[in-house]
Amino acid sequence: MLAYRYWGDKVLRLEEIAVPVLGDGGALVKIKACSICGTDVRTYRFGSEKIDKGRVAGHEMVGVIQELAPGLPGDFKAGDVVSMAPAIGCGECRSCKKGHTNMCDHLTTMGFQYDGGFAEYSVFPKKSFLMGNVYKLPQVDDVVPFTLSEPLACVINAQSYVHIEAGEDVVIFGSGIIGCMHAELAQARGARVFIVEPAEERRRQVKGILNDVTFIAGGKEGAAPEILRLTGGKGADVAIIACSVGSAQSDGLQSLAKCGRLSLFGGLPGDGLGYLDSNRIHYYELGVFGVHASTPAQNKTAMELLHSGKIDARKFISKRFLLSEIETAFKEAAAGSILKAVVVMDKGKTGM
């Protein structure tokens, strides 16, 4: 089978390898689709020390169960269409016992410690079933949009900390797929949304997707002065940094109203030090929150939002590529010329 594997030092290769076997349990899954996320793009551009060498990349996937090991929990069977929360907790540590399995002390992740979804087949490990990470998808003709359940689940996780309320002003830094999902979820909660996006072409692209959002280009002084003007001098109630730019963290903090909340969604390369003004946090009584991955429950909630149409995944998918075209998909994603690329295994599902 074809598989896209990471070999360290920014090297990813499409290779012919053997179809995996179940080994100590789990399920053999025929992958239908796997989308390219920001973490995948960062690995493609900069490499990653967190990924095992020779590992099949990709973690935003959907597929069909081909074979099941005996004794797994749940009523899964061959032929079920499934997805999964790719960050798998141990179930034993303090974080797992408190329900924060994404904060597990011994976290393992598809595409990092287990082979992921940029392949024709993948094994969902036994632990993913024991921890409830695997879930069934609705019976629909096109399951490809459900590859966006995982990134939406991460957005749900982030917003669970900042508690957006109706009538509040929310500013989002970055208009990639994550920024767009943050915008739609905030609007669904009745907030007024601003998006800071310096790239003119990306602003043009996203304006055709999102409704009732005010776009801000920023500038030498950053976006804070414009946010303050648009909010009558108050500032934003919530700022979400949906990009991996340190100056955006600083700008977001300066854009906040008193008692505002800051979500640091986008991780930074390097040590990430030196971007937040602790005195402003202190005197303005600001809340600063991190976020990493998502729980199985949040993934299932995301799937339900997509299935109900409350969040429309299709409009975020710019292009579908065959697995044989994955290099082109990564190049376009890394160049920022498309919003979301999805790799599909079925030639009949490449059409939009």
N, C-alpha and C positions, 0 to 999 in steps of 0.2 A: 504494500500500500504506500501511497505518498504521505509524507509527513514533513512539517516545517520545524526544524530542530535548532536549538541554541547551543553554540559551541564556545561561548566566551569571547571576550574582546570584540564585541559588536558583530560577531559572525553568526548569521542565521542561514541555514541551507535547506532547500527542498530536496528531500532524499527518498529513495525507495527502501522501505524497511518491512520487516515481517509484521503481520497482523498480531496484536498483543493477545496474550492468553490471560485467563482469570487469575491464575496463581493461587493466592490465599483467600480469594473471595471477591465479592463485589459483583459488577455486571459489565459485560462487554457491550458497548454502545456504538452503533453505526452513526457517526456524526452527520447531521443534516446541514448545520451552519455554525460558524463561529465568527464573532465580530472582532475587529481590531480596536483596542482601547488605548488610552493615553499611555498607560504603563507599557504596553507592547511597543508603542512608537518610541518611548524613551529607551527601551532596551535596544531597539533597532538603531537608534542614533548614538547612544552613549554606552551600551552594554549594561550588565547588571551582575553584581556579585551575589545576589540572592538566588539566582537560578542555577540549578545543577547543570553541568555540562552534558550535552547530549539529550537534554530534555525537550520533548515536543512542546512548543509554546501554545498559548491561547487558553483563555478561561471563560469567555462569554459564549457558551455553547448550548446547542440543543441537539438532540439525537433520538434514536430509536433503540430500545433495548433488544439485543439479539440473544443474549444468554445470561442467565442468573445463577449465582452460586446458591446452594441450599441454605435455609435458615436465616435469610435476611428479613428484617422487620418490614412491615407494610404489606400492601397487597399488590406489589409490582409483579409484572409478568412480561414475557417476550412480546414485542409489538407495541408496548407502551412508549409514547413520545414523552421525553423527560428533559428537564434542565436541572441545574444545581447551583447552590451557593458555593463558589469555588474555594472559599477560605474555611478550612475544616478544623474545628476545635478538638481537643483531646477528651473533653467531658469530665476531667478530673481536677483541673486547676481551679483556683478561686474565681477567675473571670468566667470560665465556662459554667461553674455552678451558680453564678449570679445571672446567667443568661447572655453574657457578652462573649459568645464563642469566637467572634472576630478578634478579640483581645487575648486569645488563648496564649499561655506561656509556651506552648509547644505547637503553635499553629503550623499547619501544612496546607499548601495551596496547589490547585490544579495549574499546570503550566510552570510551576516552580519546583515543587518536590515530587509531584506526580505528572505524568504525561498529560498534556492538555488537548485542546480541540482543533488545532490546525493539522488535522490528519483525518483519514477516512474512517478510522476506528479509534476508540479510546476505552480504557478500563476505568470505570468509576469505582474507586476503592471501597472496600467493605466499611471502613470508618465513615465514609460519606453517607452511607445508609443508616448506620448505627446512630449517627448524630443528627439525622433528619435533614441533611443538606440536599438530598435528591427529591424532586417533586414532579408530579405529572403535569403535562400541559393540556389545555383544552383541545378537543377534536376540531381542528380547523384546517382549511386547505393549505394555508401558508403559515408555517410556524417560525419562519425566519425572523420576523419582528420580535419574537420572544428572546432573541439573543440580547436585547436591550434591557431585559429584566434585571440583570446584575448591575449595570451602571445606574439604573433607576433606583435600585435598592440602596446603593451607596449614597445617593442623593437623599433618599428617605432617612437614612441613618444620620446624615449631617443635619438635616432640618429637625430631627427629633430633639436636638440640643438647643436650637435657637428659638423654637416655639413661635413661629410666625403667626400673627393674628390679623384679622380683617382690619383694613384701614392703615396698616403699617407701610412704611417705605422700605423697600429692599433694594440694595444695589449689589449687582453681581459683576465681578471682574473676570472677563473672559467669556466668549460666546461660542465655545466648542460645544460638543454634544452635552457635556456635563452642565455647562452654564445654561444651555437651552432648557434642559430638564429642570434645573433649579428654578428657572423663570416660570415655567408652566405650573410646577407644584406650588410655588409661592402665589401665583395668580389664583390657583384653585382655592387657596385659603383666604382670598380676598385682599391680597396685598397689591400695592402699586409698585411696579418693577422698573428699575433702571439697569441697563447693561453698559459696562465700560469696555469698549473694544477699539484699540488704536488702529487696527488694520481695516482700511476702507473696503477692500474686497470682501472680507469676512462680514462686515456690517451689512453690505449689500446682500450677501448670500442669506444671512439670517433674518433680515427684515421681511423676506418673502415667506418665512416659516412661522415666526412669532407674531402675535397680535397684541396691540395696546402696550408695547414696551417702548420706553424712551431710551435711545442710544446716545452714548457719550463717547467722544473720541479721546478725551483726555488731552494732554499736552505737556509742556514743560513744567507747569505747576501741578500736574496730576489732575485727577478728577474731583478731588475734595471740594475745591471752590465752586464747581458747577453743581455738585450734589447739594451743597449748602444753599446755593441760590434756588435750586428747584424745590427744595423743601422748606423755603421761607426762613432759612437760617438755622433750622433745627438740626439737620443732619439725618442720615438714614437710621432707622431702627435696627436694621440688620445689614451686615456686609458679608458677602460670601466670596471668598477668593477661589475661583474655579479655574485657576491657571497656576503654572509653576514659575512665578515671577516674584522675587523678594520685594521689589518696589511696590507691587500691587498690595502686598500685605501692609506696608506702611501707609499707602494711600487709603486703603480700606479702613484702617484704624482712624485716620484723620477725618474720614467721611462720616463717622458715627455720631449720633446724638448721645446725650447723657443717658446712661443706663442701657446703651446699645449693646448688641451682640455681634461678635466676629467669628465666622467659621473659616478655619484654615483648611479648605478642602484639598487644594493642590499642594503636594509635597514639593520641596525644593531640592535641587541637586546640591551635593556638598553638605556642610554642617547646618545650614539654615539659620545661622546666628546673625543678630544685629539689625533686625528689621522692625521690631515693635518698640514703641515708646512706653516704657513701664510707668512713667509718671502720668501719662494720659490715661492709661488703664486705671491707675490708682484714683486720680482725682475725678474722672468721669464715671467711675463705677462701671467699667465696661466688663463684659464677659467674653472670654476668648476660648474657643472650643476647637479641638482637633477632631479628625474623623479618619477611620481606616477600615476599608472593606465594609462588610455588612453581615447580618445574621441570616440564618435560613428563613426565619419568620418574615424579615424585611424583603427577602427575595420573593416569597410567595405573595406578599402584599403588592409588590411591584408588578408581578405577573397578572394579578387581578386588575390592577389599574390599566394595564395595557389591553387586557382582554375586554374590559368594559368600554374601552374607547375614551376614558377620561384623560388618558395620555396617549396620543397617537404616535406610535413608534415609526410608522411607515414614512412620515414626512422628514424624519431625521436621518434615514438611511439614504445616503447620496448615491451609492453604487454597490452592486453585488459583483463579486469576482469569483471565478472558479479557483479551486485550490492550485491548479497549475499556473494561475496568474497571480499568485500571492506576492511575488516580488514587486509587481506593478502596483498592487494594492497598497503595500507598505510605502512605496515611494510616493504615491499620491497622498497618502495619509500624513506622512512625514512632511511633505511640502505644504500641507494645509490647504490644498486645493479642493478637498472634499470634507464634508462634515463628519460622515460616518461610513466606513467601509465594512462590508460583511463578506466573508469568504463562505461560499456555498459549495456543496459537493454534487448537487443535482443540476445538470445543464438546463433543465426546464425551469429552474427557480432563479435564473439570473435576470430575467426580465422584471421591470419595476411595475 
